Amino acid sequence: MTLQEKDSQYLWHPYTQHKTAQTPIVISRGEGALLWDENGKEYIDAIASWWVNPFGHSNKFIADAIYKQLTTLEHVLFGGFTHEPAIKVAEKLLEILPKNQQKIFFSDNGSTAVEVAIKVALQYFFNKNEKRTTIIAFENAFHGDTFAAMAASGISFYTQAFQGMFIDVVRIPVPVKGQEQESFEALENVIKSHNCAGFIFEPLVQGAAGMVMYEPEALAKLIRICKENNVLTIADEVMTGFGKTGKTFAMDYVSEEPHMICLSKALTGGTIPMAITTFTSAVFEAFYDDDINKALFHGHTFTGNPTGCAAALASIGLLQTPEMQANIKRINASHLLFQKKIENHPKVITARTLGVIFAVEIKSDTTESYYGSMRTKLYNFFIEKGVVLRPVGNIVYILPPYVMTEEQLQKVYATIEEAIEMV
Ligand SMILES: *Cc1c(COP(=O)(O)O)cnc(C)c1O
């Protein structure tokens, strides 16, 4: 049997209808922004393998840090024990996160980082004997696939089988240009009519919705409204964190600091699954008590895994190098030029850029669903051309590893231009 045949016999892939899906491509090697399949065909990874890999595939610097940690202390339970790598990650993050963040909680992936934040928001008020059980979230949000994260997510086919089984979530419009006032008013109304514990949002860019962007001033105002009403604010930076928006965190653009921040994806440079939720002291203090019942009874077996911590430290180190910061600026400048070039194309609705994130919406005669026919046509075209891009309906976005060369980036642009002509 070939690897593809064995795959189809044994494996169940994410977000995949196996009856109609194409056979997955077997990737055998990666380096920098490139991937190679088992037949030696080369692909440019223009979406950093689902946004996790800023520093390139098979990065030697991170690999060395992981190897060193694996052969010193690979893992130790985090209940009753601690270790230097976890402390170093905490110190490093507290240095670069918004200044009000004071406590670091480890988990394993973006969904659990969100799950922790939502549970903390709900238990915060439980511990204070206040009845607040509603979570506020944006329309078309994506916060992950575990239950509270799904409840907060607004993309219906991800969650439709579970409607009616969720915690109480009320949705407000995203404050995209022209819709800010509607968003502010909706938030005020929800807070008036519900007992709200928390507001969770993807700051400035809604990734899975198709890189939907909105302004920092609008987000600052929403956070202010929450703070005036004692509603906890949760910035889900799982996608936006670690340089994607051009600053270390999307919240660095926003004048108001949130109560909690969720991190994962690029945290370990795409090597080891790990996530972190961070908190203000005020949030932590609601759990700090002589009464054991007020503790946060949440944990995962691999919490604070030292190898993951070593990978995170190496990754943050790479992010802070002048070379990497220059790469981010170069990619942003190229994106802006490309945006200018194609935004007036008759087949383009809009194009937008923030940091290394670029998205273009292509005109379509039919209403395009997330996994609709245009999406399939585009996806197949890109794969044939050796470029990994996963369009969201009629939206094509680029989120390259920061190490992508200018030549590779120009090839990605040229392929997108060709695709626009083709559809
Ligand atoms: C990907 C993502 C998640 C979920 O992370 P997983 O590691 O896939 O569980 C949560 N929030 C945002 C904003 C994301 O982009």
Ligand as a Chemical Component Dictionary entry (heavy atoms), coordinates in Angstrom:
data_LIG
# 
_chem_comp.id                   LIG 
_chem_comp.type                 NON-POLYMER 
_chem_comp.pdbx_formal_charge   0 
_chem_comp.three_letter_code    LIG 
# 
loop_
_chem_comp_atom.comp_id 
_chem_comp_atom.atom_id 
_chem_comp_atom.alt_atom_id 
_chem_comp_atom.type_symbol 
_chem_comp_atom.charge 
_chem_comp_atom.model_Cartn_x 
_chem_comp_atom.model_Cartn_y 
_chem_comp_atom.model_Cartn_z 
_chem_comp_atom.pdbx_ordinal 
LIG C1 C1 C 0 -6.762 28.574 15.752 1  
LIG C2 C2 C 0 -7.468 29.440 16.718 2  
LIG C3 C3 C 0 -7.984 28.926 17.923 3  
LIG C4 C4 C 0 -7.953 27.454 18.250 4  
LIG O1 O1 O 0 -6.660 26.976 18.392 5  
LIG P1 P1 P 0 -6.381 25.392 18.273 6  
LIG O2 O2 O 0 -4.938 25.248 18.611 7  
LIG O3 O3 O 0 -6.702 25.020 16.858 8  
LIG O4 O4 O 0 -7.274 24.710 19.243 9  
LIG C5 C5 C 0 -8.561 29.809 18.807 10 
LIG N1 N1 N 0 -8.642 31.119 18.530 11 
LIG C6 C6 C 0 -8.173 31.642 17.389 12 
LIG C7 C7 C 0 -8.274 33.108 17.152 13 
LIG C8 C8 C 0 -7.575 30.826 16.436 14 
LIG O5 O5 O 0 -7.117 31.345 15.291 15 
# 
loop_
_chem_comp_bond.comp_id 
_chem_comp_bond.atom_id_1 
_chem_comp_bond.atom_id_2 
_chem_comp_bond.value_order 
_chem_comp_bond.pdbx_ordinal 
LIG C1 C2 SING 1  
LIG C2 C3 SING 2  
LIG C2 C8 DOUB 3  
LIG C3 C4 SING 4  
LIG C3 C5 DOUB 5  
LIG C4 O1 SING 6  
LIG O1 P1 SING 7  
LIG P1 O2 DOUB 8  
LIG P1 O3 SING 9  
LIG P1 O4 SING 10 
LIG C5 N1 SING 11 
LIG N1 C6 DOUB 12 
LIG C6 C7 SING 13 
LIG C6 C8 SING 14 
LIG C8 O5 SING 15 
# 
